[in-house]
Amino acid sequence: MPRMPTVAIVGRPNVGKSALFNRLAGRKIAIVHDQPGVTRDRIAAPSKATQTRCTLIDTGGIGGNIDDGFDAQVTIEADIAMETADLILFVVDAHDGLTATDQALAQKLRKAKPPVLLVLNKVDDKKHESAFADFTRLGFSTSVFVSAEHGRNFGQLCDEIDKVISPLAAATESLAEEAEVAGIRLAIVGKPNAGKSSLVNAILKDERTIVSDIAGTTRDAVDLPYTFQGEPFTLIDTAGLRPRGKRDNSVEVFSAMRTEKAIRRSDLCVLVIDLAAGITAMDRKIAQTILEEKKPCLIALNKFDLYHPDAGRKARLEEATEHVKRELFFLHYAPFVACSAKTGGSVDHVLKEALKIRDGAQHIPGTGQLNRILHAAFEKNPPPVDRKLKRRLKLYYATTAINEKYRIIPVPTIVLFVNDKRLITGSYETYLTNQYRAAHPAPGVPVVFSVRSRSRREWEPPRKPQGH
């Protein structure tokens, strides 16, 4: 389901971020202390002060050179909060004046995607506000003077937050209502005459879509609601995709475009294969489209009753398994169901498997568990030294981010912070994928990596001066 809008609170250490967080959350959650660097991790809580529901994220202080080895991790945690937030509250200590760290952080925040609201904290009296004109040099159009400790101007701050997140919350609620009604959106895709419409009719136990031996009978993507075992589904029957060069007319071109759009808006793609004809180049092309869209996938091996009909079921299933693994090796994460739309054999297993995929996708490893899995993988099989760059890939930190377009079946992007992203090879990424899957199997859901470089100085804790 879509998440609530997110508000990230960032700033250098000891400017009052945690005090601000606690007041907005309506209770003391984050530790407030005069010592810089007390907050190290992201802390999340729902806002009680704003009219619009949202999630608050308190981050560790940035750029404080905390001499305990955590400074790099704190910076990364704040980076993640900024990348996933819908609004950033940039908190400064007005009484400290404009510091070099504030200016450096402001430069970074000006490049951030979400809007930034400058919060000048520790201003207890309106007559003192004119003394802090230097902060206008930071270049943010919206700013608010507050006192987190005494609650001054909190109404104005909440109004400014609501201005930004209220439209987002309305859109989120609309998506949530739509998702609740639609349930799991299954895009039934495949080449022409693979049996997509027959499969839909067999599932619905009704002739809702036109079935014909003539390839290309289905021209448009058709949404069909259906309830199975008390769970709502929307089956999206699509036009069969053919190679671009073989599309006969503009109608077929537009049909293909609508099919590709159906893949993008679905929660799960059911790739229908005509098993009797075998997996073709067009099947692989459609599978590649699903992979590129990073979509959860289930393969329906249709016409199983016509596949080596003289052999026993077990032998036929083993042969079909080898065929799929060989021809669709790049879509290895997708489980498959052998079925027959014509006879109705094992058709219900398509929806049962879809529910298994949805349920298995809900349990995403936390940051600590994820880092243990991946660091163990690096220790077990260290990456080789790159001959050209003369360096070895090093993993500093990993975390997950969820894209909002994956509403029902989450597909996490695993963000890897490394010394140099050029050092990761396709084979090593495959190795990491396999190690992650071994520790956290989620059939049908792709593993998506996003690799980012970090300089050494961002990760090494500052050295204490010697001889003093």
C-alpha positions in Angstrom: 0.0 0.0 0.0 1.2 3.6 -0.6 3.0 5.1 2.3 2.1 8.4 4.0 4.0 11.5 2.9 7.4 11.7 4.6 9.1 14.7 6.2 12.8 14.4 6.9 14.5 16.6 9.5 18.2 17.3 8.7 20.9 19.6 9.9 24.3 19.7 11.6 24.6 18.3 15.1 23.1 20.0 18.1 20.8 22.4 16.3 17.6 21.0 17.9 16.4 18.4 15.3 15.4 15.9 17.9 13.6 18.4 20.0 11.7 19.5 16.9 11.0 15.9 16.0 9.6 15.2 19.5 7.3 18.2 19.4 5.9 17.4 16.0 5.5 13.7 17.0 3.7 14.8 20.2 5.9 12.7 22.5 9.5 12.2 23.5 10.9 9.6 21.1 14.3 10.9 20.1 16.9 11.6 22.7 17.6 15.3 23.3 21.0 16.1 24.6 23.5 19.0 24.4 26.2 16.6 23.3 26.5 16.6 19.5 25.9 13.4 17.7 23.6 11.7 20.1 21.2 10.7 17.3 22.9 8.3 14.9 20.1 6.5 13.1 17.0 7.5 11.3 14.0 7.5 13.7 10.5 7.5 12.3 7.2 8.4 13.8 3.8 9.7 12.7 3.2 13.4 13.1 0.6 14.5 15.7 1.0 18.2 15.2 0.2 18.6 11.5 -3.4 18.4 10.1 -2.2 16.1 7.3 -1.0 12.6 8.4 2.7 12.2 7.6 5.8 10.3 8.7 8.6 12.2 10.4 12.2 11.1 10.1 14.8 12.4 12.5 18.4 12.0 11.3 21.8 12.1 12.8 23.7 15.4 12.6 25.6 15.9 9.3 29.1 17.2 9.0 29.9 17.3 12.7 33.1 15.2 12.5 31.8 13.1 15.4 35.0 11.3 16.6 33.4 7.9 17.2 33.6 6.3 13.7 29.8 6.8 13.0 30.0 10.1 11.1 30.1 8.4 7.7 27.1 6.2 8.5 25.1 9.2 9.9 25.7 11.1 6.7 24.5 8.2 4.6 21.4 7.7 6.8 20.6 11.4 6.3 21.2 11.1 2.5 18.7 8.2 2.4 16.2 10.3 4.3 16.6 13.2 1.9 16.2 10.9 -1.1 13.0 9.3 0.1 11.4 12.3 1.7 8.6 14.5 0.3 9.7 17.5 2.3 12.9 18.4 4.0 13.1 20.5 7.2 16.6 22.1 7.2 17.2 23.0 10.8 19.8 25.6 11.8 20.7 27.1 15.2 20.0 30.8 14.6 22.0 31.9 17.7 25.2 30.1 16.3 25.0 32.2 13.2 25.6 30.9 9.7 28.4 28.3 9.9 30.5 26.7 7.1 28.7 23.4 7.8 25.3 25.0 7.3 26.5 26.5 4.0 27.9 23.2 2.8 24.7 21.4 3.7 22.6 24.0 2.1 24.5 23.6 -1.2 23.8 19.9 -1.0 20.1 20.4 -0.2 19.6 22.8 -3.1 20.2 19.8 -5.4 17.7 17.6 -3.5 14.5 16.6 -5.3 12.0 17.4 -2.6 11.2 21.0 -1.5 13.2 22.4 1.5 11.8 24.4 4.3 14.4 26.4 6.4 13.7 26.2 10.1 15.7 28.7 12.2 15.5 27.2 15.7 16.2 28.7 19.1 14.5 32.0 18.4 12.3 32.8 21.4 11.3 36.4 20.6 10.0 38.0 17.4 12.1 41.1 18.0 15.3 39.0 17.6 14.3 37.7 14.1 15.9 40.6 12.2 19.3 39.8 13.7 19.4 36.6 11.7 19.3 38.0 8.1 22.5 36.2 7.2 20.5 33.0 6.7 18.8 34.5 3.6 22.1 33.8 1.8 21.3 30.1 1.9 18.9 30.7 -0.9 15.7 29.0 0.3 12.4 30.7 -0.5 10.5 29.5 2.6 11.7 29.9 6.2 10.2 29.8 9.7 11.6 31.1 13.0 10.8 28.7 15.8 11.7 27.6 19.3 11.5 23.8 19.5 12.0 23.9 23.3 9.2 26.4 24.0 6.9 25.7 21.0 7.1 29.2 19.6 5.6 29.5 16.0 4.8 25.8 15.8 1.4 26.6 14.3 3.1 28.5 11.4 5.6 25.6 10.9 2.8 23.1 10.7 0.9 25.2 8.2 3.9 25.4 6.0 4.4 21.6 6.2 0.7 21.0 5.4 0.9 23.2 2.3 3.4 20.8 0.8 2.2 17.4 2.0 -1.6 17.9 1.9 -1.8 17.4 -1.9 0.5 14.4 -1.7 -1.6 12.8 1.0 -4.8 13.3 -1.1 -3.1 11.5 -4.0 -1.9 8.8 -1.7 -5.3 8.1 -0.3 -6.8 8.0 -3.8 -4.2 5.4 -4.7 -4.9 3.4 -1.5 -8.6 3.3 -2.2 -8.0 2.3 -5.8 -5.6 -0.4 -4.7 -8.0 -1.7 -2.1 -10.7 -2.1 -4.8 -8.5 -3.5 -7.5 -6.5 -5.9 -5.3 -3.6 -7.5 -7.2 -3.4 -6.2 -10.7 -2.3 -9.2 -13.0 -1.2 -8.2 -16.5 -1.7 -11.3 -18.6 0.9 -10.9 -21.3 2.5 -13.0 -24.1 2.8 -13.3 -27.8 -0.3 -13.6 -30.0 -2.3 -16.9 -29.8 -0.4 -18.1 -26.7 -3.8 -18.5 -24.9 -4.0 -15.3 -22.8 -7.7 -14.7 -23.3 -8.4 -18.5 -22.9 -6.5 -18.4 -19.6 -8.5 -15.4 -18.4 -11.8 -17.0 -19.4 -10.8 -20.3 -17.6 -9.9 -18.3 -14.5 -13.2 -16.4 -14.6 -15.1 -19.5 -15.6 -16.8 -17.3 -18.1 -16.4 -16.2 -21.8 -15.7 -12.6 -21.0 -13.1 -12.1 -23.7 -13.0 -13.1 -27.3 -11.1 -16.3 -28.0 -10.0 -17.1 -31.6 -7.3 -19.0 -33.5 -6.6 -15.8 -35.4 -3.6 -14.1 -33.8 -4.2 -10.6 -32.6 -7.9 -10.9 -31.8 -7.5 -8.9 -28.5 -6.8 -5.3 -29.5 -7.0 -3.5 -26.2 -6.0 -4.1 -22.6 -9.2 -5.1 -20.7 -9.5 -4.8 -16.9 -11.6 -7.6 -15.4 -12.3 -7.7 -11.6 -12.4 -11.1 -10.0 -12.5 -12.4 -6.4 -10.6 -15.6 -5.6 -10.5 -17.1 -2.1 -11.9 -13.8 -0.7 -9.0 -11.8 -2.3 -9.8 -9.2 -5.0 -7.9 -9.3 -8.3 -7.9 -7.3 -11.5 -7.0 -9.4 -14.5 -5.7 -7.2 -17.4 -6.1 -9.1 -20.6 -3.7 -7.7 -23.2 -3.0 -7.8 -26.9 -0.4 -10.2 -28.0 3.0 -8.5 -28.6 4.7 -9.1 -31.9 8.1 -7.8 -33.1 7.9 -4.1 -34.2 8.8 -4.9 -37.8 5.9 -7.3 -38.0 3.2 -5.0 -36.7 0.7 -4.7 -39.6 -0.9 -1.3 -39.0 -1.4 1.6 -36.6 -4.1 -0.3 -34.6 -1.6 -3.1 -33.8 1.1 -0.5 -32.9 -1.3 1.2 -30.4 -2.4 -2.2 -29.1 1.3 -3.0 -28.3 1.7 0.4 -26.6 -1.3 -0.3 -24.4 0.1 -3.7 -23.5 3.4 -2.2 -22.5 1.5 0.3 -20.4 -0.4 -2.5 -18.8 2.9 -4.1 -17.8 4.0 -0.9 -16.2 0.8 -0.4 -14.2 0.4 -4.0 -13.1 1.5 -5.4 -9.7 2.4 -8.8 -11.2 3.0 -9.9 -14.8 1.7 -13.3 -15.8 3.8 -14.3 -18.8 1.8 -16.8 -20.8 3.9 -19.3 -22.8 2.5 -21.6 -25.5 4.4 -24.6 -24.2 3.3 -26.9 -27.0 5.1 -24.5 -29.5 8.1 -23.9 -27.2 9.6 -20.7 -26.0 10.4 -18.4 -28.9 12.4 -15.2 -29.5 9.3 -13.1 -29.0 8.6 -14.8 -25.6 12.2 -13.8 -24.6 11.6 -10.3 -25.8 8.5 -9.9 -23.7 10.3 -11.4 -20.7 13.1 -8.9 -21.2 10.5 -6.1 -21.1 9.2 -7.4 -17.8 12.7 -7.5 -16.5 13.5 -4.0 -17.6 10.4 -2.7 -15.8 11.6 -4.5 -12.7 8.2 -6.2 -12.3 7.3 -9.2 -10.2 6.6 -12.1 -12.6 4.9 -15.5 -12.8 5.2 -17.7 -15.8 2.1 -19.6 -17.0 3.1 -22.6 -19.1 -0.1 -23.0 -21.1 -1.2 -26.0 -23.3 0.7 -28.3 -20.9 -1.8 -31.0 -22.0 -0.3 -30.9 -25.5 3.4 -31.0 -24.4 4.8 -34.5 -25.0 1.4 -36.0 -24.3 2.7 -39.6 -24.5 5.1 -39.1 -21.6 4.2 -39.3 -17.9 3.3 -36.0 -16.1 6.5 -36.1 -13.9 8.8 -36.5 -16.9 6.9 -33.8 -18.9 7.2 -31.4 -15.9 10.9 -32.1 -15.6 11.4 -31.5 -19.3 9.3 -28.2 -19.1 11.4 -27.0 -16.2 14.7 -27.5 -18.0 13.2 -25.8 -21.1 12.2 -22.7 -19.1 15.5 -22.5 -17.2 17.4 -22.7 -20.4 15.4 -20.3 -22.5 14.4 -17.8 -19.9 17.5 -18.0 -17.7 17.6 -14.2 -17.1 14.0 -14.4 -15.6 15.1 -17.0 -13.1 13.3 -15.3 -10.2 9.9 -16.1 -11.7 8.2 -19.3 -10.6 6.0 -21.1 -13.1 2.7 -22.9 -13.2 2.0 -25.7 -15.8 -1.6 -25.4 -16.8 -4.1 -25.8 -19.6 -6.6 -23.0 -20.3 -8.5 -25.3 -22.7 -9.2 -28.1 -20.1 -9.0 -25.8 -17.0 -6.2 -28.0 -15.5 -4.3 -26.2 -12.7 -5.6 -22.8 -13.8 -6.5 -21.9 -10.1 -2.8 -22.4 -9.3 -2.0 -19.2 -11.2 -3.9 -17.1 -8.6 -2.7 -19.2 -5.7 0.9 -18.6 -6.8 0.2 -14.9 -7.2 -1.0 -14.7 -3.6 2.2 -16.6 -2.5 4.3 -14.0 -4.4 2.5 -11.1 -2.7 2.7 -12.6 0.8 6.4 -13.5 0.4 7.3 -10.0 -0.8 6.1 -8.3 2.4 9.0 -9.4 4.6 11.8 -7.1 3.6 15.1 -7.4 5.6 15.9 -4.5 7.9 19.0 -2.4 7.4 21.0 -4.4 10.0 20.1 -7.8 8.6 20.7 -6.6 5.0 24.2 -5.4 5.9 25.0 -8.7 7.6 23.9 -10.7 4.6 25.9 -8.7 2.1 29.0 -8.2 4.2 29.1 -12.0 4.8 28.9 -12.5 1.0 31.9 -10.2 0.6 33.9 -12.1 3.2 32.9 -15.5 1.8 33.9 -14.5 -1.8 35.9 -11.2 -2.0 35.6 -9.4 -5.3 38.8 -9.6 -7.5 41.2 -6.6 -8.0 40.3 -4.7 -11.1 43.3 -4.8 -13.4 42.7 -1.4 -15.0 41.8 0.5 -11.8 44.1 -1.6 -9.6 41.6 -1.6 -6.8 39.1 -4.0 -5.2 35.4 -3.3 -4.7 34.6 -2.4 -1.1 31.1 -2.4 0.4 30.6 0.3 3.1 26.9 0.2 3.7 23.6 -1.0 2.2 20.0 -0.1 2.7 16.7 -0.5 0.9 14.3 1.9 -0.7 10.8 1.1 -1.9 9.4 2.7 -5.1 5.8 4.0 -4.7 4.7 2.5 -8.0 5.0 -1.0 -6.4 1.9 -0.7 -4.1 0.8 -4.3 -3.5 3.9 -6.3 -4.1 6.9 -4.3 -2.8 10.1 -4.5 -5.0 12.9 -3.0 -2.9 15.9 -1.3 -4.5 19.0 -2.4 -2.6 21.3 0.6 -2.4 24.9 -0.3 -2.1 27.4 2.4 -1.1 30.8 1.4 -2.3 34.3 2.8 -2.9 33.9 2.9 -6.7 30.8 1.7 -8.5 32.9 1.1 -11.6 34.4 -1.9 -9.8 31.3 -4.0 -9.6 31.0 -6.5 -12.4 27.9 -8.3 -13.7 29.1 -11.6 -12.5 29.7 -10.3 -8.9 26.3 -8.6 -8.9 24.8 -11.9 -9.8 26.7 -13.5 -7.0 25.4 -11.0 -4.5 21.8 -11.5 -5.9 22.2 -15.3 -5.3 23.5 -14.8 -1.8 20.7 -12.4 -0.9 18.1 -14.8 -2.3 19.6 -17.7 -0.3 19.2 -15.7 2.9 15.9 -14.1 1.9 14.0 -16.0 -0.7 11.1 -14.0 -2.3 10.0 -16.0 -5.4 8.6 -13.9 -8.2 10.2 -10.6 -7.0 13.3 -9.2 -8.8 16.4 -8.2 -6.8 17.3 -4.6 -7.8 20.7 -3.1 -7.0 21.6 0.6 -7.2 25.3 1.1 -6.7 26.7 4.4 -5.6 30.3 5.6 -5.1 31.6 7.3 -2.0 35.0 8.8 -1.5 37.3 7.4 1.2 37.2 10.6 3.3 33.4 10.4 3.7 33.8 7.0 5.4 36.9 7.2 7.5 36.4 8.8 11.0 38.5 11.9 11.5 42.0 11.3 13.0 42.9 12.9 16.2 45.9 15.3 16.0 49.1 13.7 17.3 51.4 15.2 19.9 48.8 17.1 21.8 
